[in-house]
Amino acid sequence: LQKDGKPIQHLSSGEQRVAIIDVAYAFLSKSTDTSKELIIAIDEPEVSLSPTNCLNQFKRIFSISKDFKKQVLVSTHWYGLLMAPAEATLNHINRDSEQPTLKSLDLSKIQEERRHFPDSFEMKSYFDLVSSILSIIKGSPQNWIICEGNDDSNYLKTIISDQIKNLNILPIGGRGGVIKVYEYMRIAAEDKAERGLLQGKVLCIIDSDPEIIEVSSCSSNAQKSLKILRFQNFKNEQSDLVPIAPNGHYTETELEDTLDPEDFYNAAKHIVRSQAPEAVKKAFLAGQANKNAKYAGINYDLDFLLLENGDHYLKNDIKEFFLQDHVKSDISKRYSAIHTTPKWASTIIKFFNPQSTKASTNKETAEQPAKLSENADHA
């Protein structure tokens, strides 16, 4: 077994670990035998690797599960695993009692799962998280979007992830966490020497909540590597991502509010059929998408939905159903931007790709609709 012409026994410990994962991936990519159940178990694949190579190593491992539908078990001490959200389960085994107990956490929502952590399981500070991200983007041109929640992450992946190279989308679990990451990152971005080492960019994105907040802005030079923006709907214009400032247009806006009404309706319809109370389901399915609405407007007046006249009294019940966390997450997995791509997608793409003049056209989006995740297909 060789890698780059070297026998594997002559490689370093870290290089050997990378080579083994490459071999597993190569065998699976060429295999046509689907009659056997294959389980791949890997002990500490991060040992002797730099943070950049650790991230790439785990992405490769996750792809084995995603691309080839194989079960993968990994034991790890790498904190950076939390920077690579995936459709995976993080398991913690507690041996304090006579009978070991298992606590399972959703890795794709790990920052939102903090309140469910076992007492002996601690997450490092935001400072450590930012330090890890900085060490990675100093070593390779990795790009990051830091957003609030898992549902935001799902929408962003669907709408823009295939148009930005080396993109990592990390949901932090709330506005406060996104702002903390930005503030720590701003220190490095404002330092000329540190900024010169950065090969990747970081974009922090938050909703426009009822309370207006103030965040220190970066200098123009620092903004080439780091920005923080908020979603905003405009009355007579398309929604966009705008700077956080004490002045200017401000109305409460979440990412879902900015989406195309017909696209959102089509995604929501599947979840309503399988999860909604009978009265909500009946009223929703009797209605139709409001093709004249400018936005989905979930938090406004359910702008995306036209109800039958006799069902308007159920609007509050329908809204309460859509605002449940698990429902929001399931809809985000089903969403496909077929009719209209939000203007803010272009804003994101231009930040990471300054040479790009515009995002993909709506026609291109319609011709190549984003694929639903496997979980969404079975939702």
C-alpha positions in Angstrom: 0.0 0.0 0.0 1.5 3.3 -1.1 0.5 7.0 -1.0 2.2 9.5 -3.3 4.8 6.8 -4.1 5.7 6.1 -0.5 5.1 2.8 1.3 2.5 3.4 4.0 4.9 2.3 6.8 7.2 5.2 5.8 4.4 7.8 6.3 3.9 9.8 9.5 1.2 8.7 12.0 -1.1 11.4 10.7 -0.5 10.6 7.1 -1.2 7.0 7.7 -4.6 7.9 9.2 -5.5 10.0 6.2 -4.3 7.2 3.8 -6.5 4.6 5.6 -9.6 6.8 5.1 -8.7 7.3 1.5 -8.4 3.5 1.0 -11.8 2.9 2.6 -13.3 5.6 0.4 -11.7 4.2 -2.8 -12.9 0.6 -2.1 -16.4 1.8 -1.5 -16.5 4.0 -4.5 -15.6 1.1 -6.8 -17.6 -1.6 -5.0 -20.8 -2.9 -6.7 -21.6 -5.5 -4.0 -24.7 -4.2 -2.1 -25.7 -7.5 -0.5 -23.6 -7.0 2.7 -24.0 -4.7 5.6 -20.7 -2.8 6.2 -19.8 -1.1 9.4 -16.6 1.0 9.5 -15.2 1.7 13.0 -12.3 4.3 13.4 -10.5 5.1 16.6 -9.4 8.7 17.0 -8.9 9.6 13.3 -7.7 13.1 14.3 -4.5 12.0 16.0 -1.3 13.7 14.8 -3.2 15.9 12.3 -3.4 19.7 12.1 -6.8 21.4 12.6 -7.1 21.9 8.9 -6.4 18.2 8.1 -8.7 17.2 11.0 -11.6 19.0 9.4 -10.9 17.5 6.0 -10.5 14.0 7.6 -13.9 14.2 9.3 -15.6 15.6 6.2 -14.2 12.5 4.3 -15.6 10.2 7.0 -19.0 11.8 6.9 -19.0 11.5 3.2 -18.5 7.7 3.5 -21.8 7.6 5.4 -23.6 10.1 3.1 -22.3 9.0 -0.3 -22.3 5.2 0.2 -25.0 4.8 3.0 -22.6 2.9 5.3 -22.7 2.9 9.0 -19.6 4.7 10.5 -18.6 4.6 14.2 -15.9 7.0 15.4 -14.3 7.6 18.8 -12.7 11.1 19.1 -11.4 13.7 21.4 -11.4 16.4 18.7 -13.3 19.5 19.8 -13.4 20.7 16.2 -15.9 18.0 15.4 -18.5 20.5 16.7 -17.5 22.8 13.8 -18.5 20.2 11.2 -22.3 19.7 11.8 -23.5 16.6 10.1 -26.4 14.1 10.0 -24.8 12.2 12.9 -25.4 11.3 16.5 -22.9 12.2 19.2 -23.0 9.6 22.0 -21.8 10.0 25.5 -21.4 6.9 27.7 -21.6 7.4 31.5 -20.1 4.7 33.7 -20.7 6.3 37.1 -23.4 3.8 37.9 -23.3 0.0 37.8 -25.2 0.0 34.5 -23.6 2.3 31.9 -26.0 4.8 30.4 -25.9 6.4 26.9 -26.9 10.0 26.2 -27.4 10.6 22.4 -27.2 14.1 21.0 -28.0 15.3 17.4 -24.6 16.5 16.0 -26.3 18.6 13.3 -27.9 20.6 16.1 -25.2 20.3 18.7 -25.0 23.9 19.6 -28.7 23.9 20.3 -28.4 20.7 22.4 -26.3 22.3 25.1 -29.1 22.2 27.7 -29.3 18.4 27.3 -25.6 17.8 27.9 -24.7 15.3 30.7 -23.1 17.0 33.7 -19.7 15.5 32.8 -19.8 16.7 29.2 -18.6 20.2 28.8 -18.3 22.3 25.6 -15.3 24.6 25.4 -15.6 28.3 25.3 -16.5 30.5 22.2 -12.9 31.7 22.4 -11.6 28.1 21.8 -14.1 27.7 19.0 -13.0 30.9 17.3 -9.3 29.9 17.8 -10.0 26.6 16.1 -11.7 28.3 13.1 -8.8 30.8 12.8 -6.2 28.1 12.8 -8.1 26.4 10.0 -8.5 29.4 7.8 -4.9 30.3 8.3 -3.9 27.0 6.9 -6.4 26.7 4.0 -9.0 28.7 2.1 -11.9 27.4 4.1 -15.0 29.7 4.2 -17.5 29.9 7.1 -21.0 31.1 7.6 -22.0 31.3 11.3 -25.8 31.3 11.6 -28.3 31.1 14.4 -30.0 27.7 14.1 -30.1 24.3 12.3 -33.1 25.3 10.2 -31.1 28.4 9.0 -28.2 26.1 8.1 -30.5 23.8 6.1 -31.9 26.7 4.0 -28.4 28.2 3.4 -27.1 24.8 2.3 -30.0 24.4 -0.1 -29.8 27.9 -1.6 -26.1 28.8 -1.8 -23.7 26.1 -0.6 -22.9 24.7 -4.1 -21.9 28.2 -5.3 -19.1 28.8 -2.8 -16.0 26.8 -2.6 -14.9 25.2 0.7 -18.0 26.4 2.5 -18.7 25.4 6.1 -22.0 26.4 7.7 -22.1 26.4 11.5 -25.3 26.9 13.4 -24.5 28.3 16.9 -27.8 28.1 18.6 -29.0 31.7 18.8 -28.2 35.3 18.1 -26.0 35.8 21.2 -23.7 33.0 20.1 -23.3 34.4 16.6 -22.4 37.8 18.0 -19.9 36.4 20.4 -18.1 34.5 17.5 -18.1 37.8 15.5 -16.7 39.9 18.4 -13.8 37.4 19.0 -13.1 37.1 15.3 -13.1 40.9 14.9 -10.0 41.1 17.0 -8.0 39.0 14.5 -9.6 40.6 11.5 -8.6 44.1 12.6 -5.0 43.1 13.3 -3.1 43.7 10.0 -0.5 40.9 10.6 -3.2 38.4 11.6 -5.5 39.5 8.7 -2.6 38.9 6.2 -2.5 35.2 7.2 -6.2 34.5 6.7 -6.9 32.5 3.5 -10.7 32.1 4.2 -13.6 34.4 5.1 -16.2 34.4 7.8 -19.8 35.7 7.4 -22.0 35.9 10.5 -25.7 36.1 9.9 -28.5 36.8 12.4 -32.3 37.5 12.2 -33.8 41.0 12.8 -35.3 40.4 16.2 -37.9 42.7 18.0 -35.1 44.3 20.0 -32.7 46.4 18.0 -29.1 45.7 18.9 -25.8 47.5 18.3 -22.6 45.6 17.2 -19.2 47.2 16.6 -18.5 47.3 12.9 -15.2 46.3 11.3 -13.0 48.6 9.3 -13.3 48.4 5.5 -10.1 46.3 5.3 -11.3 43.9 7.9 -14.7 43.6 6.2 -13.0 41.9 3.3 -12.5 38.9 5.6 -15.3 39.3 8.2 -18.8 40.6 8.2 -22.0 40.4 10.3 -25.3 41.0 8.6 -29.0 40.6 9.4 -32.0 39.5 7.4 -34.4 42.3 6.5 -37.7 42.4 4.5 -38.5 45.6 2.6 -42.0 46.7 1.7 -41.4 47.5 -2.0 -38.1 45.7 -2.5 -36.7 42.2 -2.3 -35.4 41.0 1.1 -31.7 41.2 1.7 -28.9 40.9 4.2 -28.0 44.3 5.6 -25.5 45.7 8.1 -26.4 46.0 11.8 -26.8 49.7 12.5 -28.8 51.9 14.9 -30.5 53.5 11.9 -32.1 52.4 8.6 -35.1 50.2 7.9 -35.8 47.7 10.7 -38.7 45.2 11.0 -38.6 41.8 12.7 -37.4 39.3 10.1 -36.3 35.7 10.2 -34.8 33.8 7.4 -38.1 31.9 6.8 -39.9 35.2 6.3 -37.7 36.1 3.3 -38.4 32.9 1.3 -40.5 32.6 -1.9 -44.2 32.0 -0.8 -44.9 29.2 -3.3 -41.7 27.3 -2.5 -42.3 27.5 1.2 -45.9 26.4 0.8 -44.8 23.3 -1.2 -42.3 22.4 1.5 -44.7 23.0 4.4 -47.5 21.0 2.7 -45.6 17.7 3.3 -45.0 18.4 7.0 -48.6 19.5 7.5 -49.9 16.2 6.1 -47.7 14.1 8.4 -47.6 16.1 11.6 -50.3 18.8 11.9 -53.4 18.4 14.1 -56.5 17.4 12.1 -58.1 20.9 12.1 -54.9 22.6 11.0 -54.3 20.0 8.3 -57.8 20.3 6.9 -57.7 24.1 6.8 -54.2 24.2 5.3 -54.9 21.7 2.6 -58.2 23.4 1.6 -56.2 26.6 1.0 -53.5 27.3 -1.5 -50.2 29.2 -2.0 -50.5 32.9 -2.2 -48.6 33.5 -5.4 -49.1 37.3 -5.1 -47.3 37.5 -1.8 -43.8 39.1 -1.8 -42.4 36.8 0.9 -43.4 33.8 2.9 -43.9 36.0 6.0 -44.3 33.3 8.5 -43.9 35.6 11.5 -46.1 38.3 9.9 -49.6 37.0 8.9 -48.7 33.8 7.1 -48.4 35.8 3.9 -47.6 32.6 1.9 -51.0 31.0 2.6 -54.5 31.7 1.2 -57.2 30.1 3.4 -60.8 29.4 2.6 -63.1 32.1 4.0 -64.5 29.8 6.7 -61.0 28.8 7.9 -59.6 32.2 8.8 -60.4 31.7 12.5 -57.7 28.9 12.5 -54.9 31.2 11.3 -53.4 31.5 14.8 -53.5 27.7 15.3 -51.7 27.2 12.0 -49.1 29.8 12.9 -48.4 28.2 16.3 -47.9 24.9 14.5 -45.4 26.4 12.1 -43.4 28.1 14.8 -42.6 24.9 16.7 -38.9 24.2 16.5 -39.2 20.6 15.2 -41.7 21.7 12.5 -39.4 24.6 11.4 -36.5 22.2 11.2 -38.5 19.6 9.2 -39.8 22.2 6.7 -36.2 23.5 6.2 -35.1 20.0 5.1 -37.9 19.8 2.6 -37.4 23.3 1.1 -36.3 23.6 -2.5 -35.8 27.1 -4.1 -37.5 26.4 -7.4 -39.4 29.6 -8.2 -37.4 32.4 -6.7 -33.9 32.7 -5.1 -33.8 35.4 -2.4 -31.8 38.5 -3.2 -29.7 37.8 -0.1 -28.2 34.8 -1.8 -26.4 37.1 -4.2 -25.2 39.2 -1.2 -23.6 36.1 0.4 -22.0 34.9 -2.9 -20.5 38.3 -3.6 -18.9 38.5 -0.2 -17.1 35.2 -0.7 -16.6 35.6 -4.5 -16.0 39.4 -5.1 -15.5 38.7 -8.8 -19.0 37.3 -9.1 -21.4 39.8 -10.6 -24.6 38.0 -9.7 -25.9 34.8 -8.2 -27.4 32.0 -10.3 -30.5 33.1 -12.1 -34.0 31.9 -11.2 -34.1 30.0 -14.4 -30.9 28.1 -13.5 -32.3 27.4 -10.0 -35.5 26.0 -11.6 -33.6 23.8 -14.0 -31.4 22.4 -11.2 -33.5 22.4 -8.0 -31.7 21.8 -4.8 -31.8 18.1 -3.7 -33.6 17.2 -0.6 -31.7 15.4 2.1 -32.5 11.7 2.5 -34.1 12.5 5.9 -36.4 15.0 4.1 -37.4 12.4 1.6 -38.7 10.2 4.4 -40.2 13.1 6.5 
